[in-house]
């Protein structure tokens, strides 16, 4: 279990991370989302010990994290940190050896990862000769080369084509199935919705929402769409219902104690009903609502 408890980080008078707390459980893919400047990268850097914690604590297995613990974490920073003029395979083997992996095993893992990301034929090329997307693939390989006990990935899907995104998603799922806590940030909210077990949403340095997608959807109340032949404007006055949007014959509304059967009966009493359905908000809609 990876936990952050009441983390605070200041830069001068600016509080970049303000009392942030959440947990990444073993085997759970946790998406870390928020706008630019929300505090995601700063939080990840504190988890990894790159930045000092001004207040609060990072915990691993219920105790304060140590430098030795962090050496077993796989980390992909926002600023990619590989050597542009070194051959791809050589530096992956080197990084694995730094983590205590035997030479033969390091070479085998390097071959496996490069093959997985379609880079086996580029293993002897210098990193700078690769496209930005392929450099990103190598950076991902570097993060997992030593079979990490936790994964902390800052925008791992940035710059990847759809095939590489699928490969990366499959890789993260495999690590989660092995019981590895996985935390990654992303601006691709549709991908986060498809991939993640849990979300942590940051705005202005504070956690404004966290939980599974279903939990976050439930917290926003039930939302329904009604399409009728006439004017659904009467919903504005219906007890327990709140009209979110009314456009012609179409209405989007929320319930706050109203009876769905009662609303449907009222609609039918006024004419034909073409559609009456629950609307499940997307992660993008949840994000906009909690960060508004």
N, C-alpha and C positions, 0 to 999 in steps of 0.2 A: 504494500500500500504506500503510495506517494501522497503526502498531504502538504498543503501550505496553510498556515494558520496566522491570520491577521497580519499579513505582510504589508509593510509600508516602505516606500522608497521615494526620496525627495531629490530633486535637482535644483538647488538653490531654494527659491520660494515655491517652486512648482512641486506639488505632490503628484507624482506620476503613477504610483500604486498606493491605494488608500484602503487599508484594512481588508485585503483580499484573502478569502478563505475558500478552499475547495479540496476535494480528494479525487485521486485517480486510482480506482481499485484495480487489483490484479485482473488481467484479462479483459479490461474495459477500454474501448476506444472512446476517448473523450475529445470532443472538438472545442477549441478555444477560439471564440469569435468576438469581433469588435472592430470598430473603425480604426483608421490610422490615428495613432496617438492615444489609443484606449488603455495601453499598459500591458499588452500581451507579451511583447518582446522583452520588456523590462522584467516582467514576472518570470519568464523562462530563464533569463540570465541570472536572476537571483536563485532559482532552483538549482542551476548548474554551478553557482558560486562565482560566476563571472562578475557579477555586481554584488556589493555588500548589501545586506539586509539592514535597514535602519530600525525596523521594529518587526516583531513577529518571528516566525520560525518555519523552516522547511523540515519535514519529518519523513523518515523512511522506516517502514515497519514499526511505527509507533514511537520512534525515538528521533532525536535530532540527527539530521543527515551529516555524514562525515565525508572527508575528502576521499577516503577509500570507497565509500558507497558511490560517490559521483564518478569515480573511475570506471565503474561498471555500467554507467548509463550511456546510452547512445544519444548523441546530441547533434542536431543539424541547426546551425546558427542562421540568423537572418543574412549576415554577410558571410558568404561561402568562404571556407578556409583552406582549400586545397592548393597545391603548388602548380601554377599554370605551365611551367616549363618542364615538368617531370612526366615520364610515361605513366599512363593511367594505372596499369597493373602494378607497377613497381611501388607506387605510393600507397595503394590499397594494402599490399603485402606489408609494407613498412608500418602503416598505422595498426594493422593487426598484430604485428610483432611487438609494437609498443605496449599493446594491451595484454601481452603475455602469451600470445598464441604461437605455437610451434611453427617453424618455417613451412613444413609440408602442409599443415592444416591451413595456414594463412594463404598459401598458393591455391589450395583446393577451394577454399571459400571465395577467393577472388575470382577464379574461373567460373564458379557457379553463379555468382552475382552478376558478373559481366554478361554471361550467356543469358541470364534471366532478363536483363534489360536490353538485350539486343546489341551489346557492345563487344562481343567476343573478338570480332575482327578489328577492333580499335584498341586492343589492350596495350599495344606498344606505342601508340600515338601519344604525343604530348597533350595534356589536358586543354591547353589553349587552342589547339587545332580543332577541337570539337565544337559543335553548335552549343548554344546556351542551354537548350533542352537536354542534350546529352551530357553536358557538364553537370546539370542538375541530377541526372541519373547516377553519375559517379559519386556525387556528394551524398546521395541517399545510401549508396552501397557502403560508403565510408561510415555512415552512422550505425549500420547494422553488422558490419564485418566481424565484430567481436562478440556476437550473440549477447546483446545487452540485457540487463535485468530490468531496465525501464527505457522508454523511448520518449525524448523531448524534441519535437520537430517543429521548426518555425517556417511556415509556408512551404511544406515539402512538395506540394503539387504545382507550385508556381512555374510556369514555362513549360510544363509537360504536355505532350500531345495526348489525345484520347487513349491510345494504346498504352502509353507509359503510365497514364493515370490509373488505368485498370490494373496494370502490373503492380504499381505501388499500393493500391488499395488491397489487392490480394495479399501482398507481403505483410501489410499491417495487420490484416485479419489473422494471418498465420501466427504472428507474434502474440496477438491477443489470445488466440486459442492455446498458446503455450503458457498463459498466465502472466504475460508481461503487461504492466500498466503502460498505456500509450496516450500521450498528450500531444496534439498537434493543432497549430493555428492555421486558419484558412479564410480567405475572403470568398471562396466558392461555396455559397450556402447550400446550393442544391446538392453538391458533393457531400457536404457535412451531413445533410439530412439523410442521404442514402447510406452513408458509411458509419456514422457514430452511434454509440450506445447512449452517450450522455453529452450534454452541452454545458459549457460555462460561457456566459455572455458578459463582456466587459464594456463599460462606457465611462469615460472620464476617470479611469483608474479604479472604478468600483465594480463589484459583481452586481449586475442588475437582474440576473436570471440564471438558474442552473437546474439541471434535472434531465430526465429523458425527454425525448421529443413529445411523447404522449403526456407526460407530466406538465410540460410547458404549455401544451395545447389546452389541457384541462384548466390550467390556472387562468386562462383568458376567458373562460365561460363558453357556453355552447353558442355557436353561430349557425344561422340557417339562411337559405335562399328560398324566396317565394316568388313565383312567376304566375301572374293572373291575367285575365282578359281585361279587367278594368284597372282602376287606380288603387294601389296598395297603400296610399297615404294614410289610411285609418290606423296603420300600425304605429304611427307616431303617438297615438293616444291610447293604445291598447295596454292595459295594466300588466306590468311585469315584462314587457318587451321593450327593447331599445333599438330604434331604427339606426343602423350604421350608414346605409346608403339606399336611396330610393331613386331609381332611374326609369321613368316610364312605367311599364307594367312589372318591372323587376325590383325586388326589395331584398336587401341584405340586413339581417337584424340579429340581435342577441337576446337570450332569455335571462331573466333575473327573477326566477320564481314563477314565470308564466307556464301555463299548461300547453304543451305542443298540440295536443288534440283540440284544445279550445281554440287555438289560433287557426288550425286547419278548418274547424267547423265554421268559424267566423268568416274565413276566406270563401268557403263554399257557399255560405249563405248570401254572399255578395256576387256570385258568378262562378265561372269555370276556373279551376286551378290547373295550370299547365305543369307546374313543378313545385315541389316542396321537399327540400333535402337539406341534410346537415352539411355544413361546409367545414372541412378540416383545414386550419391555416397551415401554410408552409413555414419552414424555418425562417425564410426571408421575411414573411409577414410577422412572425413572432418577434424576430430581431427588431424590425422597425417599431413595433409596438412597445417593447420594453426599453428601447433606447430613445424613444421620443422625448 
